[in-house]
Amino acid sequence: MPAEKIVATGHNPNYIYPWMVMTRSFAMSSTAVRKMIVGNLNGSFNEEDLLFMRNYADFLGITLEIMDLKMPADLESHHGRTSVNYLPILFLDSLDENFVWLDSDLILEPGWERIFEFGESKSDTGTIVIRAVPDRQATLEQLKKKNSNQAYLINSDKYFNTGVMLLSPKAWKSLNFNKAWQDISRRRPEFKMDFNDQDVLNFILHDNVEILPREFNYLPGDVHFVSPLVTHFAGYPKPWKMSSRAKAMYFMREAINWDRPQYRPSREGRFKNEYLDFWKHEEEMLNELRESQPRLYEEAIRRRQEITIDLNFQEKLKYYFVRFATIEFQNVFLRKKPTLTGLQKDLW
């Protein structure tokens, strides 16, 4: 009998809303995997959070298991709210069978489950702990320029992103990494590390990693894929946090600075069309809940409102100025309808 395919994820209460969008894409695109384990770090979820997530999973038709995980007290005190980033490592310590880790800021497409096939190779000698995708090129260039992050320097040719990973707890434990990672984490300042779990894993697993194709963890703005299997909304801004004005302002700044990448919010110099895809998934999710699960819908809206960020005063002034400046003045003030050419009529 083939081994059960295990998916693990985790977040703090502020990430329950994007987790909903990710989990819906998981449910819609999965054929062999219908179970998800969510890590509850040091009791960060209250009973209301847990009940809401379970009810939402039931609505989607997937099995949700909550696993209580503990972070060492000194590390929790040191890392504070970012302790949640260590959930993949805590799962490595706690589980026995291979599992796929999924961040909560993903959109999954049909075919993503092929990632499990990379752990079924008969040539595996048991030394591969992690299979992951290289980080985005912009991040790698920043780390190279900085030239001080020891995790990058020791693993520069295979420095990976930890948003999507196929992990082997057996190899992890057999190589005693379950005992080594805490010491490395405590010494992060000494090693000039920038990212919590990602740098710790890159540092200790530089000889125990296998690189996956980028389609399994596509980071918007990086090397483009027409049809990625997993899109990962790492970095800033987060699409689920943007108010309607913030969305409009974001795309305006992207478009008006098309020839000046350094002034674009994306910085990478490529328009993030993937945001439109996220908002499409989000809208479909809310429509489904509004029609069939009004209580879940109301709770989802409340959670979204709690994390939505609007423009500040200065940005609002810019927003309204641009909105006003882009009105067709002649049509507005003279109340004239535009005269269309034959070609314009055909196109419009």
ABEGO torsion letter per residue (X at the ends): XBBBBBBBBBBBAAAAAAAAAAAAAAAAABAABABBBBBBBGGABBAAAAAAAAAAAAAAGBBBBBBBBBBBAAAAAAAEAAAAAAAAAAAAAABABBBBBBBABBBBBBGAAAAAAAAABAABAGABABBBBBBBAAAAAAAAAAGABAAAAAAAAABBBAABBBBBAAAAAAAGAAAAAAAAAAAAAAAGBABBAAAAAAAAAAAABBBBBAAABBBBGBBBBABBABBBBBEOBBAAABBAAAAAAAAAAAAAAAABAAABAAGAGBBBAAAAAAAAAAAAAAAAAAAABAAAAAAAAAAAAAABBBBBAAAAAAAAAAAAAABBAAAAAAGBBBBBBAAAAAAX
